[in-house]
């Protein structure tokens, strides 16, 4: 076993040699390549900033969230109303971001105590006891043979850095193309012991700025991923930020007092992160590189179970309901129209091909990648493929949820709950963002087609699927999505869009006009 620690670097080296041998497919470094700053929040709700993620839908902004720098970033660029994380929890979502693959393809579909090098996870079986289906064991880390976004960008001449939370194991960012990094970090490293540096927000910002300054001095294009630990538990914040939040008009009158304090604490943590983001963007301006830099802000997945704030969407992190996977997303940079909006369906595994194209590569020639480049959207275009594509999500695990998978195409979202065979669940996200009405019986052809589409994807990527439990408990009752307790908040009036038919008609016409204009370009 003395050589075990060498296996992964050797496998990575072999994969890199093969990658470089065929790298003509990726392209070569080009003059005036843009810089890329990718900012990833942790466990942030779709409505977790002060910016409306859907124009005209005021509850798509958090009224208790004070994020002036993120709000300014949104005004300088494009806001995506239908951005989805690739998974409902941290590790599988982050793996999909790094590799451009769906969770079904990576097989890194769940979290656990995986260790640094083992790629197999054997659950102890307690969660399977009595259940109708047995969950598959997920892969325990990022595949050492997978070519990450950083490795692609290095081939295209970029300096690369990863600051903050890694959480996909595999030896850490240094084994996967990052020149500068914090090592193989997970959640615990974000629990700062320095009260002046909650969630390491400010030390992370300084490290990212130092890296950027060095690359600007060297006149080298750079890619830096700033992976914040906020707003993952445990909650940390500057005391002065918390006191200011307590006095905020949208928080000061919340009752009871314990709830007001909880909301103020989380709001303060997000405001501190926002300040770090503002400091970073200000430095880009000072260095004179802001106009040639893409700044992308999003979250790894949806919100934690109970933040004390308004529950706008159904579900929370872990789940594939909108509350678990619909996330904020803002893009600002060269060619991105200020104060623009995009309602195309996009997903976390789109970032890798997007960054490859921004850097001058050829994303259409990437192998074993499920994502597509979003650059046409950044440029204000809407190719037909964006209206027809399917987004795939796979969480075949019992932890905190039911075994379930989902596919989104256009306005429709289809679920398969593995312990309810034969049942189909279809939701129209345009009319029912809170997923309260199963319309599978109204649109059986669409439900059947998306069911088949899910199977096609699973077959194409050789997905790990649940299996029948030979020792199932005959009295076991599986999760029922239609049961009142399963969707207790769905009928909350605060979760619904304003019922103004005329306004909805105007908004639909506005989107149709924008799409037509984009296609005509």
Beta strands, then each sheet from edge to edge (+ up, - down):
strand 1: 35-41
strand 2: 78-80
strand 3: 83-84
strand 4: 133-134
strand 5: 159-164
strand 6: 180-181
strand 7: 222-227
strand 8: 293-299
strand 9: 329-332
strand 10: 340-342
strand 11: 346-347
strand 12: 390-395
strand 13: 404-409
strand 14: 412-417
strand 15: 425-428
strand 16: 467-468
sheet 1: 6+ 5+ 7+ 1+ 8+ 9- 2+ 10+
sheet 2: 3+ 11+
sheet 3: 4+ 16-
sheet 4: 12+ 13- 14+ 15-
end
